[in-house]
Amino acid sequence: MEVTDFLQPKEWLGRTSGPRYVQLRHRLEEGISSGVLPPNSSLPPEREIAEITELSRVTVRKAIQELVKQGAIEQRQGSGSFVRAPVEKVEQSLSHLTSFTEDMKRRGKDTTSKWLERGVFMPSPDEVVALGLAAGDSVSRIYRLREAGGQPMALERASLPLDILPNPTEVTTSLYAVLERNGMRPVRAVQKISAINLEPLEAELLGVAEGTAGLSIQRTSYLESGRVAELTRSLYRGDAYDFVAELRLSS
């Protein structure tokens, strides 16, 4: 069925069926789920949808914005509105201390990184406290966009004492592979997970709409000696990750 035929108002628009923008949103959702609007296809321009449905452009815009917030529609500047391809959700265990690269490799996915920051810096007050740094110490810091299968998945910012990671540029793929090679791989970690709404810049980097649900994870990792080795603060796409923990009855 053609999109223009699918949007004809006599097929779905009713006076007593709720707000018109909600009815249009439901009709577009139906088009996406039924395949009339397949993944990566473009929606007709707002003006054209308004003419087909006999609705105002304000109503059409409001319906589309609702779908953008839900993550079903993606708006590309200068190109229009497109149906977002479904994201394959990743299930990550909270029971094992592994790296992003190791997790994705087990799933048969190639990983890439887009570097946003990498180098040696003066530490922030939070880094001084978390890493137990002395006055005058520097910190190795890496900040990158993690991708799997060409799909943006997470923003990851890691901070480490300089003697544990003397050369941050040595990290090209897996941080933990470098630490293991240097005999400094963490053996345990404590993680704090919080639900957030992504800020504009973070959302843009992750390829989702501003305000989309995400997961903020702060992890403090420890060497076998008990020393803090790493402070990592990551933002994960909420539509791409499920974190799973196995619980056992205490004996």
C-alpha atoms as an extended CHARMM CRD file, in Angstrom:
* protein
*
       251  EXT
         1         1  MET       CA              0.0000000000        0.0000000000        0.0000000000  PROA      1               0.0000000000
         2         2  GLU       CA              1.2320000000        3.4840000000       -0.8440000000  PROA      2               0.0000000000
         3         3  VAL       CA              1.8680000000        5.8440000000        2.0790000000  PROA      3               0.0000000000
         4         4  THR       CA             -0.5270000000        8.4260000000        0.5790000000  PROA      4               0.0000000000
         5         5  ASP       CA             -3.3390000000        5.8390000000        0.5030000000  PROA      5               0.0000000000
         6         6  PHE       CA             -2.4890000000        4.6510000000        4.0160000000  PROA      6               0.0000000000
         7         7  LEU       CA             -2.8040000000        8.1920000000        5.3940000000  PROA      7               0.0000000000
         8         8  GLN       CA             -6.1870000000        8.9450000000        3.8310000000  PROA      8               0.0000000000
         9         9  PRO       CA             -8.2330000000       10.2890000000        6.8020000000  PROA      9               0.0000000000
        10        10  LYS       CA            -11.4440000000        8.3990000000        6.0090000000  PROA      10              0.0000000000
        11        11  GLU       CA             -9.6100000000        5.1970000000        6.9610000000  PROA      11              0.0000000000
        12        12  TRP       CA             -8.7060000000        6.1720000000       10.5300000000  PROA      12              0.0000000000
        13        13  LEU       CA             -9.5440000000        9.7550000000       11.5820000000  PROA      13              0.0000000000
        14        14  GLY       CA            -12.6160000000       10.0840000000       13.8100000000  PROA      14              0.0000000000
        15        15  ARG       CA            -14.2820000000       12.9150000000       15.6950000000  PROA      15              0.0000000000
        16        16  THR       CA            -14.6090000000       10.9130000000       18.9100000000  PROA      16              0.0000000000
        17        17  SER       CA            -11.2870000000        9.0370000000       18.8420000000  PROA      17              0.0000000000
        18        18  GLY       CA             -9.1880000000       11.4660000000       20.8780000000  PROA      18              0.0000000000
        19        19  PRO       CA             -6.8770000000       14.3540000000       19.9390000000  PROA      19              0.0000000000
        20        20  ARG       CA             -6.0780000000       14.4550000000       16.2460000000  PROA      20              0.0000000000
        21        21  TYR       CA             -2.3100000000       14.4730000000       16.7130000000  PROA      21              0.0000000000
        22        22  VAL       CA             -2.6480000000       11.2920000000       18.8070000000  PROA      22              0.0000000000
        23        23  GLN       CA             -4.7360000000        9.6430000000       16.0790000000  PROA      23              0.0000000000
        24        24  LEU       CA             -2.1300000000       10.5710000000       13.4810000000  PROA      24              0.0000000000
        25        25  ARG       CA              0.6680000000        9.3260000000       15.7150000000  PROA      25              0.0000000000
        26        26  HSD       CA             -1.1230000000        5.9880000000       16.1130000000  PROA      26              0.0000000000
        27        27  ARG       CA             -1.6360000000        5.7680000000       12.3580000000  PROA      27              0.0000000000
        28        28  LEU       CA              2.0570000000        6.3820000000       11.7180000000  PROA      28              0.0000000000
        29        29  GLU       CA              2.9850000000        3.8010000000       14.3770000000  PROA      29              0.0000000000
        30        30  GLU       CA              0.6980000000        1.3320000000       12.6240000000  PROA      30              0.0000000000
        31        31  GLY       CA              2.4080000000        2.1330000000        9.3240000000  PROA      31              0.0000000000
        32        32  ILE       CA              5.8180000000        1.4330000000       10.8800000000  PROA      32              0.0000000000
        33        33  SER       CA              4.7700000000       -1.8420000000       12.5160000000  PROA      33              0.0000000000
        34        34  SER       CA              2.9610000000       -3.1080000000        9.3840000000  PROA      34              0.0000000000
        35        35  GLY       CA              5.8300000000       -2.2780000000        7.0170000000  PROA      35              0.0000000000
        36        36  VAL       CA              4.0260000000        0.4250000000        5.0630000000  PROA      36              0.0000000000
        37        37  LEU       CA              6.7590000000        2.6850000000        6.4690000000  PROA      37              0.0000000000
        38        38  PRO       CA              9.8150000000        0.3770000000        6.5010000000  PROA      38              0.0000000000
        39        39  PRO       CA             13.0600000000        1.1020000000        8.4030000000  PROA      39              0.0000000000
        40        40  ASN       CA             15.1400000000        3.9470000000        6.9440000000  PROA      40              0.0000000000
        41        41  SER       CA             12.2820000000        5.0940000000        4.6890000000  PROA      41              0.0000000000
        42        42  SER       CA             11.4400000000        8.7890000000        4.6250000000  PROA      42              0.0000000000
        43        43  LEU       CA              8.1260000000       10.2640000000        5.7020000000  PROA      43              0.0000000000
        44        44  PRO       CA              6.3840000000       12.6230000000        3.3060000000  PROA      44              0.0000000000
        45        45  PRO       CA              7.0670000000       16.2860000000        4.1550000000  PROA      45              0.0000000000
        46        46  GLU       CA              4.8500000000       17.8080000000        6.8860000000  PROA      46              0.0000000000
        47        47  ARG       CA              3.1170000000       19.9690000000        4.2960000000  PROA      47              0.0000000000
        48        48  GLU       CA              2.2250000000       16.9170000000        2.2030000000  PROA      48              0.0000000000
        49        49  ILE       CA              0.9970000000       14.9260000000        5.2080000000  PROA      49              0.0000000000
        50        50  ALA       CA             -1.1770000000       17.9000000000        6.2100000000  PROA      50              0.0000000000
        51        51  GLU       CA             -2.7210000000       17.9960000000        2.7210000000  PROA      51              0.0000000000
        52        52  ILE       CA             -3.3720000000       14.2250000000        2.6380000000  PROA      52              0.0000000000
        53        53  THR       CA             -4.8510000000       14.0230000000        6.1450000000  PROA      53              0.0000000000
        54        54  GLU       CA             -6.6360000000       17.4030000000        6.0440000000  PROA      54              0.0000000000
        55        55  LEU       CA             -4.9630000000       18.2840000000        9.3410000000  PROA      55              0.0000000000
        56        56  SER       CA             -3.0400000000       21.4250000000       10.2320000000  PROA      56              0.0000000000
        57        57  ARG       CA              0.7390000000       21.4360000000        9.9750000000  PROA      57              0.0000000000
        58        58  VAL       CA              0.8810000000       22.1440000000       13.7270000000  PROA      58              0.0000000000
        59        59  THR       CA             -1.0070000000       18.9000000000       14.3590000000  PROA      59              0.0000000000
        60        60  VAL       CA              1.2280000000       16.9650000000       11.9680000000  PROA      60              0.0000000000
        61        61  ARG       CA              4.3810000000       18.4080000000       13.5490000000  PROA      61              0.0000000000
        62        62  LYS       CA              3.1940000000       17.5020000000       17.0460000000  PROA      62              0.0000000000
        63        63  ALA       CA              2.4990000000       13.8870000000       16.0280000000  PROA      63              0.0000000000
        64        64  ILE       CA              5.9120000000       13.5290000000       14.4220000000  PROA      64              0.0000000000
        65        65  GLN       CA              7.6740000000       15.0900000000       17.4210000000  PROA      65              0.0000000000
        66        66  GLU       CA              6.0010000000       12.5250000000       19.6830000000  PROA      66              0.0000000000
        67        67  LEU       CA              7.4620000000        9.7490000000       17.5250000000  PROA      67              0.0000000000
        68        68  VAL       CA             10.8760000000       11.4310000000       17.5750000000  PROA      68              0.0000000000
        69        69  LYS       CA             10.7890000000       11.4210000000       21.3930000000  PROA      69              0.0000000000
        70        70  GLN       CA              9.8650000000        7.7220000000       21.3410000000  PROA      70              0.0000000000
        71        71  GLY       CA             12.8250000000        7.0060000000       19.0710000000  PROA      71              0.0000000000
        72        72  ALA       CA             10.6520000000        5.6910000000       16.2260000000  PROA      72              0.0000000000
        73        73  ILE       CA             11.3990000000        8.6180000000       13.9060000000  PROA      73              0.0000000000
        74        74  GLU       CA             14.7220000000       10.3340000000       13.2600000000  PROA      74              0.0000000000
        75        75  GLN       CA             14.9370000000       13.8800000000       11.9170000000  PROA      75              0.0000000000
        76        76  ARG       CA             17.9700000000       14.6360000000        9.7640000000  PROA      76              0.0000000000
        77        77  GLN       CA             18.7590000000       18.2830000000        9.2250000000  PROA      77              0.0000000000
        78        78  GLY       CA             18.1300000000       19.2630000000        5.6300000000  PROA      78              0.0000000000
        79        79  SER       CA             16.8670000000       15.7910000000        4.6990000000  PROA      79              0.0000000000
        80        80  GLY       CA             13.5570000000       15.2970000000        6.5260000000  PROA      80              0.0000000000
        81        81  SER       CA             12.0850000000       12.6490000000        8.8200000000  PROA      81              0.0000000000
        82        82  PHE       CA             13.0080000000        8.9660000000        8.5560000000  PROA      82              0.0000000000
        83        83  VAL       CA             11.8230000000        5.7490000000       10.1760000000  PROA      83              0.0000000000
        84        84  ARG       CA             14.5310000000        4.6390000000       12.5740000000  PROA      84              0.0000000000
        85        85  ALA       CA             15.8300000000        1.1130000000       12.0400000000  PROA      85              0.0000000000
        86        86  PRO       CA             15.2780000000       -1.0600000000       15.1320000000  PROA      86              0.0000000000
        87        87  VAL       CA             18.3080000000       -1.3930000000       17.3910000000  PROA      87              0.0000000000
        88        88  GLU       CA             19.4440000000       -4.8810000000       18.3160000000  PROA      88              0.0000000000
        89        89  LYS       CA             19.3460000000       -4.8810000000       22.1040000000  PROA      89              0.0000000000
        90        90  VAL       CA             22.4180000000       -6.0870000000       23.9740000000  PROA      90              0.0000000000
        91        91  GLU       CA             22.1130000000       -7.9830000000       27.2450000000  PROA      91              0.0000000000
        92        92  GLN       CA             25.1140000000       -7.3800000000       29.4850000000  PROA      92              0.0000000000
        93        93  SER       CA             25.8260000000       -9.3070000000       32.6490000000  PROA      93              0.0000000000
        94        94  LEU       CA             26.6690000000       -7.4220000000       35.8260000000  PROA      94              0.0000000000
        95        95  SER       CA             28.3290000000      -10.5330000000       37.2730000000  PROA      95              0.0000000000
        96        96  HSD       CA             31.5770000000      -10.3810000000       35.2650000000  PROA      96              0.0000000000
        97        97  LEU       CA             34.1620000000       -7.6230000000       34.9040000000  PROA      97              0.0000000000
        98        98  THR       CA             34.7040000000       -7.4100000000       31.1510000000  PROA      98              0.0000000000
        99        99  SER       CA             35.4520000000       -4.6690000000       28.6570000000  PROA      99              0.0000000000
       100       100  PHE       CA             33.1180000000       -3.3200000000       25.9760000000  PROA      100             0.0000000000
       101       101  THR       CA             35.3740000000       -4.8410000000       23.3040000000  PROA      101             0.0000000000
       102       102  GLU       CA             35.2550000000       -8.2780000000       24.9810000000  PROA      102             0.0000000000
       103       103  ASP       CA             31.4640000000       -8.1150000000       25.3820000000  PROA      103             0.0000000000
       104       104  MET       CA             30.8900000000       -7.2650000000       21.7320000000  PROA      104             0.0000000000
       105       105  LYS       CA             33.4660000000       -9.7950000000       20.4660000000  PROA      105             0.0000000000
       106       106  ARG       CA             31.5440000000      -12.5910000000       22.2190000000  PROA      106             0.0000000000
       107       107  ARG       CA             28.4750000000      -11.4810000000       20.2650000000  PROA      107             0.0000000000
       108       108  GLY       CA             30.3510000000      -11.4880000000       16.9720000000  PROA      108             0.0000000000
       109       109  LYS       CA             30.3000000000       -7.6970000000       16.6430000000  PROA      109             0.0000000000
       110       110  ASP       CA             33.1850000000       -5.5510000000       15.4660000000  PROA      110             0.0000000000
       111       111  THR       CA             33.8370000000       -2.4940000000       17.6290000000  PROA      111             0.0000000000
       112       112  THR       CA             35.1240000000        0.9430000000       16.7470000000  PROA      112             0.0000000000
       113       113  SER       CA             35.8400000000        4.0680000000       18.7670000000  PROA      113             0.0000000000
       114       114  LYS       CA             35.5720000000        7.7470000000       17.9700000000  PROA      114             0.0000000000
       115       115  TRP       CA             37.9890000000        9.5650000000       20.2300000000  PROA      115             0.0000000000
       116       116  LEU       CA             36.6590000000       12.6470000000       21.9840000000  PROA      116             0.0000000000
       117       117  GLU       CA             39.5550000000       13.0770000000       24.4460000000  PROA      117             0.0000000000
       118       118  ARG       CA             42.7620000000       11.1530000000       25.1270000000  PROA      118             0.0000000000
       119       119  GLY       CA             45.7820000000       12.3230000000       27.0490000000  PROA      119             0.0000000000
       120       120  VAL       CA             47.3500000000       13.2560000000       30.3880000000  PROA      120             0.0000000000
       121       121  PHE       CA             45.5760000000       15.9630000000       32.4080000000  PROA      121             0.0000000000
       122       122  MET       CA             45.4170000000       17.6340000000       35.7850000000  PROA      122             0.0000000000
       123       123  PRO       CA             42.7750000000       15.6760000000       37.7120000000  PROA      123             0.0000000000
       124       124  SER       CA             39.3770000000       16.9770000000       38.7290000000  PROA      124             0.0000000000
       125       125  PRO       CA             38.4840000000       16.9380000000       42.4490000000  PROA      125             0.0000000000
       126       126  ASP       CA             36.2970000000       13.8450000000       41.8490000000  PROA      126             0.0000000000
       127       127  GLU       CA             39.2000000000       12.0290000000       40.1930000000  PROA      127             0.0000000000
       128       128  VAL       CA             41.5900000000       12.9410000000       43.0270000000  PROA      128             0.0000000000
       129       129  VAL       CA             39.2270000000       11.4560000000       45.6140000000  PROA      129             0.0000000000
       130       130  ALA       CA             38.1260000000        8.3930000000       43.6230000000  PROA      130             0.0000000000
       131       131  LEU       CA             41.6320000000        7.4080000000       42.4950000000  PROA      131             0.0000000000
       132       132  GLY       CA             43.4140000000        8.3610000000       45.7320000000  PROA      132             0.0000000000
       133       133  LEU       CA             45.7950000000       10.7440000000       43.9730000000  PROA      133             0.0000000000
       134       134  ALA       CA             48.3920000000       12.8260000000       45.7880000000  PROA      134             0.0000000000
       135       135  ALA       CA             48.8760000000       16.5720000000       45.3420000000  PROA      135             0.0000000000
       136       136  GLY       CA             50.5020000000       17.3100000000       42.0020000000  PROA      136             0.0000000000
       137       137  ASP       CA             49.6370000000       13.9330000000       40.4650000000  PROA      137             0.0000000000
       138       138  SER       CA             48.3750000000       13.8150000000       36.8740000000  PROA      138             0.0000000000
       139       139  VAL       CA             45.7090000000       11.5010000000       35.4820000000  PROA      139             0.0000000000
       140       140  SER       CA             45.3970000000        9.5520000000       32.2520000000  PROA      140             0.0000000000
       141       141  ARG       CA             42.0020000000       10.1540000000       30.6910000000  PROA      141             0.0000000000
       142       142  ILE       CA             40.2800000000        8.6220000000       27.6690000000  PROA      142             0.0000000000
       143       143  TYR       CA             36.8280000000        9.6300000000       26.4320000000  PROA      143             0.0000000000
       144       144  ARG       CA             35.2750000000        7.9690000000       23.3990000000  PROA      144             0.0000000000
       145       145  LEU       CA             32.1190000000        7.0340000000       21.5770000000  PROA      145             0.0000000000
       146       146  ARG       CA             31.8660000000        3.2360000000       21.4860000000  PROA      146             0.0000000000
       147       147  GLU       CA             30.2660000000        1.6430000000       18.4420000000  PROA      147             0.0000000000
       148       148  ALA       CA             29.3750000000       -1.9710000000       17.6530000000  PROA      148             0.0000000000
       149       149  GLY       CA             28.4260000000       -3.1390000000       14.1860000000  PROA      149             0.0000000000
       150       150  GLY       CA             28.5300000000        0.5000000000       13.0700000000  PROA      150             0.0000000000
       151       151  GLN       CA             25.8900000000        1.4660000000       15.6560000000  PROA      151             0.0000000000
       152       152  PRO       CA             26.6290000000        4.0760000000       18.3890000000  PROA      152             0.0000000000
       153       153  MET       CA             26.1820000000        2.3210000000       21.7280000000  PROA      153             0.0000000000
       154       154  ALA       CA             27.8430000000        4.2120000000       24.5800000000  PROA      154             0.0000000000
       155       155  LEU       CA             29.9190000000        7.1840000000       25.6580000000  PROA      155             0.0000000000
       156       156  GLU       CA             32.7440000000        6.0520000000       27.9020000000  PROA      156             0.0000000000
       157       157  ARG       CA             35.0670000000        8.2750000000       29.9580000000  PROA      157             0.0000000000
       158       158  ALA       CA             37.8200000000        6.4700000000       31.8850000000  PROA      158             0.0000000000
       159       159  SER       CA             40.3290000000        8.0220000000       34.3020000000  PROA      159             0.0000000000
       160       160  LEU       CA             43.3800000000        6.1560000000       35.6220000000  PROA      160             0.0000000000
       161       161  PRO       CA             46.4720000000        7.0000000000       37.7180000000  PROA      161             0.0000000000
       162       162  LEU       CA             49.4550000000        7.7820000000       35.5160000000  PROA      162             0.0000000000
       163       163  ASP       CA             51.5360000000        4.8500000000       36.8090000000  PROA      163             0.0000000000
       164       164  ILE       CA             48.7590000000        2.4340000000       35.8350000000  PROA      164             0.0000000000
       165       165  LEU       CA             48.2840000000        3.9090000000       32.3440000000  PROA      165             0.0000000000
       166       166  PRO       CA             51.4100000000        5.9660000000       31.5520000000  PROA      166             0.0000000000
       167       167  ASN       CA             50.5270000000        6.4280000000       27.8640000000  PROA      167             0.0000000000
       168       168  PRO       CA             46.8050000000        6.8530000000       27.0890000000  PROA      168             0.0000000000
       169       169  THR       CA             47.5020000000        6.9350000000       23.3210000000  PROA      169             0.0000000000
       170       170  GLU       CA             48.5410000000        3.2810000000       23.6500000000  PROA      170             0.0000000000
       171       171  VAL       CA             44.8180000000        2.4640000000       23.9380000000  PROA      171             0.0000000000
       172       172  THR       CA             43.4550000000        1.9540000000       20.4300000000  PROA      172             0.0000000000
       173       173  THR       CA             40.7080000000       -0.6170000000       21.0460000000  PROA      173             0.0000000000
       174       174  SER       CA             40.4210000000       -2.3460000000       24.4300000000  PROA      174             0.0000000000
       175       175  LEU       CA             41.6420000000       -0.4850000000       27.5220000000  PROA      175             0.0000000000
       176       176  TYR       CA             41.6130000000       -3.7130000000       29.5300000000  PROA      176             0.0000000000
       177       177  ALA       CA             43.8370000000       -5.4440000000       26.9440000000  PROA      177             0.0000000000
       178       178  VAL       CA             46.4560000000       -2.7210000000       27.4620000000  PROA      178             0.0000000000
       179       179  LEU       CA             46.1510000000       -2.9350000000       31.2530000000  PROA      179             0.0000000000
       180       180  GLU       CA             46.4460000000       -6.7360000000       31.1560000000  PROA      180             0.0000000000
       181       181  ARG       CA             49.5630000000       -6.5040000000       28.9960000000  PROA      181             0.0000000000
       182       182  ASN       CA             51.0580000000       -4.1390000000       31.5900000000  PROA      182             0.0000000000
       183       183  GLY       CA             50.0430000000       -6.3750000000       34.5110000000  PROA      183             0.0000000000
       184       184  MET       CA             47.5140000000       -3.7840000000       35.7260000000  PROA      184             0.0000000000
       185       185  ARG       CA             44.1450000000       -5.2920000000       34.8140000000  PROA      185             0.0000000000
       186       186  PRO       CA             41.4230000000       -4.7690000000       37.4890000000  PROA      186             0.0000000000
       187       187  VAL       CA             39.9800000000       -7.8880000000       39.0970000000  PROA      187             0.0000000000
       188       188  ARG       CA             36.8260000000       -6.4520000000       40.6700000000  PROA      188             0.0000000000
       189       189  ALA       CA             34.6430000000       -3.3640000000       40.4690000000  PROA      189             0.0000000000
       190       190  VAL       CA             31.7440000000       -1.5450000000       42.0900000000  PROA      190             0.0000000000
       191       191  GLN       CA             29.1380000000       -0.0630000000       39.7570000000  PROA      191             0.0000000000
       192       192  LYS       CA             26.3720000000        2.4600000000       40.3040000000  PROA      192             0.0000000000
       193       193  ILE       CA             23.6180000000        2.5590000000       37.6570000000  PROA      193             0.0000000000
       194       194  SER       CA             21.1860000000        5.4590000000       37.2620000000  PROA      194             0.0000000000
       195       195  ALA       CA             18.4250000000        6.2140000000       34.7700000000  PROA      195             0.0000000000
       196       196  ILE       CA             18.8410000000        9.5460000000       32.9800000000  PROA      196             0.0000000000
       197       197  ASN       CA             17.5610000000       11.5680000000       30.0310000000  PROA      197             0.0000000000
       198       198  LEU       CA             20.3080000000       12.3190000000       27.5270000000  PROA      198             0.0000000000
       199       199  GLU       CA             21.4320000000       15.9130000000       27.0850000000  PROA      199             0.0000000000
       200       200  PRO       CA             21.5260000000       17.4100000000       23.5450000000  PROA      200             0.0000000000
       201       201  LEU       CA             25.2370000000       16.7910000000       22.8430000000  PROA      201             0.0000000000
       202       202  GLU       CA             25.1940000000       13.2780000000       24.2970000000  PROA      202             0.0000000000
       203       203  ALA       CA             22.0420000000       12.4110000000       22.3450000000  PROA      203             0.0000000000
       204       204  GLU       CA             23.5690000000       13.7250000000       19.1130000000  PROA      204             0.0000000000
       205       205  LEU       CA             26.7080000000       11.6130000000       19.5930000000  PROA      205             0.0000000000
       206       206  LEU       CA             24.6310000000        8.5050000000       20.3170000000  PROA      206             0.0000000000
       207       207  GLY       CA             22.3180000000        9.1350000000       17.3650000000  PROA      207             0.0000000000
       208       208  VAL       CA             19.0950000000        9.4840000000       19.3620000000  PROA      208             0.0000000000
       209       209  ALA       CA             16.6690000000       12.2940000000       20.1360000000  PROA      209             0.0000000000
       210       210  GLU       CA             17.3820000000       14.8110000000       22.8870000000  PROA      210             0.0000000000
       211       211  GLY       CA             15.8310000000       13.6660000000       26.1720000000  PROA      211             0.0000000000
       212       212  THR       CA             15.8920000000        9.9800000000       25.1840000000  PROA      212             0.0000000000
       213       213  ALA       CA             16.2110000000        7.5810000000       28.1180000000  PROA      213             0.0000000000
       214       214  GLY       CA             19.7280000000        6.3990000000       28.8710000000  PROA      214             0.0000000000
       215       215  LEU       CA             21.7110000000        4.6160000000       31.5560000000  PROA      215             0.0000000000
       216       216  SER       CA             24.4920000000        6.3030000000       33.4890000000  PROA      216             0.0000000000
       217       217  ILE       CA             27.0370000000        3.8920000000       34.9570000000  PROA      217             0.0000000000
       218       218  GLN       CA             29.8580000000        4.8930000000       37.2830000000  PROA      218             0.0000000000
       219       219  ARG       CA             32.3720000000        2.1320000000       37.9020000000  PROA      219             0.0000000000
       220       220  THR       CA             35.3050000000        2.0390000000       40.2880000000  PROA      220             0.0000000000
       221       221  SER       CA             37.6890000000       -0.8320000000       39.4970000000  PROA      221             0.0000000000
       222       222  TYR       CA             40.3190000000       -2.3590000000       41.7660000000  PROA      222             0.0000000000
       223       223  LEU       CA             43.5900000000       -4.2430000000       41.3530000000  PROA      223             0.0000000000
       224       224  GLU       CA             44.1740000000       -7.5200000000       43.2040000000  PROA      224             0.0000000000
       225       225  SER       CA             46.0770000000       -5.5170000000       45.8300000000  PROA      225             0.0000000000
       226       226  GLY       CA             42.9190000000       -3.5150000000       46.5770000000  PROA      226             0.0000000000
       227       227  ARG       CA             44.2050000000       -0.3220000000       45.0180000000  PROA      227             0.0000000000
       228       228  VAL       CA             41.7930000000        1.7080000000       42.8580000000  PROA      228             0.0000000000
       229       229  ALA       CA             42.8600000000        1.3450000000       39.2300000000  PROA      229             0.0000000000
       230       230  GLU       CA             40.1250000000        3.0510000000       37.2530000000  PROA      230             0.0000000000
       231       231  LEU       CA             37.1660000000        5.4000000000       37.4580000000  PROA      231             0.0000000000
       232       232  THR       CA             34.8290000000        5.0420000000       34.4850000000  PROA      232             0.0000000000
       233       233  ARG       CA             31.6950000000        7.0740000000       33.8120000000  PROA      233             0.0000000000
       234       234  SER       CA             29.6440000000        5.7850000000       30.9060000000  PROA      234             0.0000000000
       235       235  LEU       CA             26.3700000000        6.7020000000       29.2270000000  PROA      235             0.0000000000
       236       236  TYR       CA             24.5360000000        3.8980000000       27.4620000000  PROA      236             0.0000000000
       237       237  ARG       CA             21.6130000000        4.0950000000       25.0640000000  PROA      237             0.0000000000
       238       238  GLY       CA             18.5240000000        2.9210000000       26.9270000000  PROA      238             0.0000000000
       239       239  ASP       CA             17.0900000000        1.3430000000       23.7770000000  PROA      239             0.0000000000
       240       240  ALA       CA             20.2390000000       -0.7010000000       23.1440000000  PROA      240             0.0000000000
       241       241  TYR       CA             21.1090000000       -2.1940000000       26.5460000000  PROA      241             0.0000000000
       242       242  ASP       CA             19.6540000000       -4.4630000000       29.1910000000  PROA      242             0.0000000000
       243       243  PHE       CA             21.8270000000       -5.0730000000       32.2430000000  PROA      243             0.0000000000
       244       244  VAL       CA             21.2440000000       -8.4220000000       33.9070000000  PROA      244             0.0000000000
       245       245  ALA       CA             22.3540000000       -9.6320000000       37.3410000000  PROA      245             0.0000000000
       246       246  GLU       CA             22.0300000000      -13.1560000000       38.7080000000  PROA      246             0.0000000000
       247       247  LEU       CA             20.7520000000      -13.2930000000       42.2920000000  PROA      247             0.0000000000
       248       248  ARG       CA             21.0950000000      -16.2280000000       44.6570000000  PROA      248             0.0000000000
       249       249  LEU       CA             19.3940000000      -16.9880000000       47.9430000000  PROA      249             0.0000000000
       250       250  SER       CA             21.7410000000      -16.2600000000       50.8120000000  PROA      250             0.0000000000
       251       251  SER       CA             22.6270000000      -19.3980000000       52.7590000000  PROA      251             0.0000000000
